[in-house]
Amino acid sequence: MICLVFKKLNILGLFVLSILLVCYLYHIKLLHIPGEEELIPTYEYEELRLRLFRNLENIVDAEEKLFMKSQMEQLVENDNFGKWRQQEADQLTSLVQSALIRLQNPPDCQNAKKLLCHLNKYGCGVGCLVHHTAYCLITALATRRVLVLSDEPTWHYINLAFKQFFKPVSSNCTDFEGPVKKTLQVSPNETATLVERISDWKITHTQPYNPPSLPTFLADRIFRLTREPDAWWIGQFIGYLMRPNENVNQLLMEAQKSIDFSTPVVGVHVRRTDKLIREAKYHSIEEYMVQVELWFRKYEMSHSPVRRKIYLMTDEPKVLQECHEKYPHYKIYDNMTIAKAAPFQLGYTEESLPGIIKEVHLLTLTDFVVCTQSSNVCRMIYELMHFKHGDASGMVHSVDVPWHDHYRRSIMYEPVVEDLAVVNSYATKLLNHVNIRTSERETSFN
């Protein structure tokens, strides 16, 4: 196995490294040669490609990182496997979505095993709600149960989201009757016909289907598709849950027409208001826009110069005004009406929820998004971009914490090369914040 460790390199060194990468790919006969039959990439090639992209993030110098990312992206764009990757992503999505449709629409609803989930997490916003429901759907699939979303008890806006704006989770099996067994964790071996899952994020969930578990028959294909297989997997369930109904879909199509996507648009999601009270730190608009400018500079390394355009979503109207004043050379798409109707301002209503859904949809259509992954909405956007694009691991930048999932209680680190100095310096800090697992990823779905 080839391990590449990127340290601070000068431009000549980066150029030489680029030539070596090309030579390596040619050596293993994976570069496209005109006139030859189109090839399907090997698992090893795709694994190396993803590993190289991951290692690029370790380059300290911002300019050198930008240059190397541009070189790698151009290399991938010209390796003749883009069409195959898109087909593979489409096929994997089709397999998962077909499985969910079959699960949620059983031929005999009355005798089907069911999982009951109450959407009553106090203080849970739209992003939080969707993630909670996605985990319920993951549990339902792993335990072969139909997911039923109950009406009571519930937050006042829950039914608005899932019954007025999204398609039903099932077309023929939405009710339940009979004795209910309540449990904090649902075992795949549970024999009760109707099980109610009690939501409590404070406990440690240990079921074998929890992230980062993946279906065994799909795992290898997912691993060679994206650097963030967990985000791709969760994105499949969020994509299913957030299928817009006919009226909302028409609203989204009309909203798309208001933005010129013929040239690149970068999305920016600035979360303020209630998020700053207890969950996240303040980040200035400049912190977001630095990343926006870096993306456009990287894009122009291999394309003609373009007008800078962003789509700005925020729950704080003052952010819109500030951005227009400080960045007059940018074309800024935004919606002051939606910002003023944000839930923190007016509460979750029939007026505010469609605006949130519309803005999330538009952000997933942009070429790149800058946001804070401490926000459920930002993570939801990242997961939906995987659902739509296949691999979106390079399409979102977080100005605070990396992407994570509440139901994944440990983070695994893969050693690339032994470096005792780094280990001694950072091991204590890591242990203070995360549990480090050295075992291989387990795949527990059948």
N, C-alpha and C positions, 0 to 999 in steps of 0.2 A: 504494500500500500504506500502510495506516495503522499507524504505530508509536507505541505508548504507552509512555512511560518513567515509571515510578512513583518518585516521590521522597517524602520525608517530608511527609505531608498531614495536616491536621487533620480532625476528624470531619465538619465542614461540607463541606470539600473532597471527602471521600470520598463523601458523599451526592450532591453535585452530579455527580461522576464517574459514579456509578451511574445517575443520571437520563440523562446523556449516552449511556451504553451502551444503555439501553432505547430512547432516541430513535433511535439509529443503527440498531438492529435493526429497529425499526418502519419506518424510512425505506427499508431495503432489502427490506421486506415479508417478513421472516422470523419475525416474532412470530405466534403462533397467535391468530386472531380467531374467536371462537365462531360457528359456522354456516358457516365457510368450509372448503373441502376441505383435508385434512391435506397438508402439504407435506413434501418431502424436502429436507434442507438442502443448499445448494450447497457445493462444495469450499471456496470462499472463506470461507463462514460458519464451517465447522468449523475451518479453519486459523486464523481469527481467534480463535475460542473457545479453542483450545489455546494460542495465543500469549499471550492474556490471562492464562490460568492460569500459564504459565511466568513472565511478567513480574511476577505477584503475589509470586513468591518473592524479588524484589529489594527489596520494601518492608522498610525497616530496622526500623521500630517494630513490635514484636510484636503490640500491641493493634490497630493499624491493619491489619496483615496479616490478623489473625484476622477482623476485621470485613469486609474486602473479600473474603476467601475465602468467607465465609458468603453475602455478597451475590451473588457470581458463581455459587455453587452453586445458590442459589435461582433465579437467572435461568435457568440451564440446566435445572433441574428443571421449569420452567414454560414452556419454549420449544416443547413438544409434539413433540420429536424423540427422547425417551427410548426409545420403542418401536422406532423405526427404528434407533437406535444398537445396541440389543441384538440386533436381527435381523441387522444388518450384521456385528457381532462373531461371532454364531453361524455365519453363512454363511462368513466368512473362516476360522474355525476348522475348519469342515467341509471346506473345500477343501484345507487343509493336511493335516489328518488323513487324508483320503481318499487324497491323494498318497503319504503315508508308508505307508499300508496296501498300496497297489498296488506301491510300490517294494519293500517287504519281503516280499511274497508273490507272486513272479513265477510265470508259468505253466510255465516251464521252468527250474527251479533249477539243473540240472546245467550248462547253458550260459550262465547269467546271470553277468555280471561281478560280482565281490564285493570288498568292502573289509573287511579283517581288522583288528580293533582288540584289542590286549591291554590288559586292565584291571589293569595292574601298576605304577601310579604309587606309588612308595614314599612313605609318610607321607600318603597321600591319604585323607581321611575321606569320609563319605557324600556331602556336598555337593560336594566336589571330584570325587569319582568320577562323580557324575551330570553335572556340567558337562563333564568330559572326554568322557564317552560321548555327550552331546548334540552336541559338536563333531564327533565321528565320524559321527553321523547326519546332521548338516548337510553334511559332506563327501560322504557317500554319496548324498544327494539331489542335490547339485550335480553330481556326476560320474556319476550314474545307475548306482550300484552297490548291491547288497544288502549291508547291514551285517551282519557276522558277528562275534559276540563270542566270543573264544577262551577256553578253560579254563586254558591254561598259557602262560607262567607267570602266577601271579595271587596277589593277597592272599588270605588265608584266608577273609575274609568277603565277597569279591566275589560268589561264586556264591550265597551266602545272599541277598544283596540282589536280584540279577537273576533268580534261578531259583526261589527259594522264596517271594518276596513280590510280585514284579511279573509281569505277563503277559509271555510271550516276545516278543522283538522281531520274530520271524517265526513263523508257524505251519507253514511248509512248507520253509524254507530256512535251516537253522542250521548246516550242516556245510560243509566245503570239502575239496578234494583237488587235487593237482597242484602245479606249481612256483609259488613265491611271490616276487613282486618287492617288496623292502623299500624304503621311501622316507620321508623326513621330511615331504614335502608331496605331495599327490596332485593331479596335473594333470587337468583335465577332458578333456584330449586323450590321456590315458594309454591305451595299447592292450592292456596285459597283462590277462589275465582275472582273475587274483587278485593283489591288491595289499595289502601289509601296511603300515599307517601306524605309524611309530615316533614315540612321544610324546616331545616335548622342548619344554617351554614357554619355554626360554631363547632359542630361536631366534626370529627375526622371521618370522612367517607372512605371505606375500604373495599367496596365491591370491585370485582375483577373487571367490570366494564367501564370503570371511571377512567377519564383521561389520565395517561396517554394511551390507553388500550385502543386497538383498532381491529377490525375483522381480519382474521388470519389470511383469508383468500384475497384480500385487497391490499394488505399492508405493504408488500414489496412495491406494488405499482404506485401507491401513494408516496412512499419514501423517495422514489425517483422522480416524482412530479414536482414536489415543493420542499423548500427548506423548513416549512412550518406545517408539518402534517396534522398536528393537533388543531390548529386554526382552520385548516381545510376541512377536517372532519366535523368540527362544531359548526362551521359555516353551512354544511349540508343540511343540518337540522334547522338552523335559523332561516336559511333560504326556503325551506318547506313551510315553516310557520308564517313567514312574512310574504307569502304569495298574495298579491293584491287582488281584491275582488274587482268586478267589472267597473264599478264606479271609480274606485281608487286608481285602477290602471289607466283609465282615461285621464284622470287628473295628472298622473305621472307623465303620460305621453305629452300632454300639453305643456307641462313644466319643462320638459327637455327641449322644446322648441325655442324657449327663451334664452338658451345658451348656445353659443357657437362652439361646437365640439370638433369642428374641422381642423383646428390647430390645438395644440396642447392646452389643457386647463388643469391647474393644480388646486386641489381642495384644501381648505383650512377649516378646522373645527376648534373654536376657542370656547372652552367651558369655564364659566365663572359662577356667579350667584351662589347657590347652596353647596356646590361642590367644594368651594373654598372654606366652608365652615368647619368641616371635619375630615375630608378625604384627600384633598390635594393642595399643593402649593400654587401660589400665583406665578404665572409666566407671562411676561410682556409680549405684546404683538411682535416686537422685534425678534424675539426668539423663534417664533414661527416663520417669519418672513426670511430670516437667514437661510433656513432650510429650503424655502420656496426658491430663492435665488440660486442656491447651489444646484437644485434639480434642473432649472432652466439652463444654467451654464453647462452642466453635463449633457443635456439634450443637444445643445448647440455645438458640442464637440464633434457631432456626427450628422447634424442637420443644419439647414439654413437658419439664420436668426429669425425669431418670431416675437410677436407682441406678447408681453407678459400678461397672463390672465389667471385670475383665481376665482373660485367660488367660496364665499365665506359664510360659514354657519356659526352662530353664537346664540347664547341665551342672555346676552347683555347688549342692549342696543347701543351703548356708548362705544363698544368695540368697533362697530361698523363706521361710525363717524371718525374715530381715531385712525382707522386704517385708510380711509379715503383721504384724510388730511396728510398723513405721513407718506403715502405711496401713490401720488397722483399720476405717476407714469404707468401704473398698472390698470388694466381693465378689471374692475371688481364687480362680480355678480353677487348680489345678496338680496335679502328680503327683510326690510325693516318691520313689516307687518308681522311676520313670523317671529322675529326676535322679540317684539313687544308682547306677543301672545304666548311666549315661552311659559311652561308650566309653573316655574318659580314666580312668575309675575301674576298669572291669572288662574293657575291650577290646571289640571288635566280635564279638558272639555272637548266637545265635538269640534270646536274651532281650533284648538291648539294641536291636537293629535295629528290631523292630516298634514299640518305644516311640518311637524317633526318627521313624519314618514316621507314626505316629499323631499326634504333636505337630505335625509340619509340616502335616499335613492339617487339624488343628483351627485352626491359626493362619491358614491360607488362607481359612477360613470367617468369620473375624472382620471387623469393619467397618474396622479400621485396625490397623496393626502398627508398633511401635517396635522397632528393632533396630540392629545395626551391619553396614553393607554390606561391611565388611572380611571378614565371615564368609561363606563359601560357602553356608551354610544360610540366612542372611538373604536373600542374592541369589536363591537358589532359591525361597524363599517369595514374593518379589516377582514373579519370573517366572511362578510357578504362579498367582498372583493375576491376572495378565494373561490367562493361559490360561482361567481360570474366569470372569472378569468382562469381558473385552474390553479395558477401559481401567482399569488399576490404578495409574496414574501419580501419583494423589493419595492412595493408600491405604497408603503406607509412608513412614515417616520414619526416616532413618539418623542416629544420634547421632555417627557419625564421618565416613566418606567417602561420596561419592555412589555410585550403582549404576555398575558397570563390568563389562566382560567381558575375560577374560584374552587372548582371541584377537583383540581389537580393540586395535591398537597405537597408535592416534592418537585424539584427541578433537577434534571440530570445534566451533568457536564461530561463531555467527551474529551479526554486528554488528546492533544495533537502532538506535543513533544514535551519531553521532560525539561523543566526549568525550575530548579530548586529555589532560585532567588524569588521568582514570582510566587511559588507555592508558599514559601515562608512568609512573604509579605501580605498575601491576600487570603490565605486559608482561614485565619481567625475571623476576618471580616465576613467572609462568606458563611461560616458556620453560625454567625450571629443572626443571619437573616433567612437562610434556607436550609433545608435538609438535602444533603448531597447523596445521591444514589449512584453506585458504580455498576450495578447490574444492567444487563441488556434490557431494552424495552420489551415489555410483555404484550402479546397480542391475545386477547381473551374472548373476542367474539367468534362464534362459529359461522 
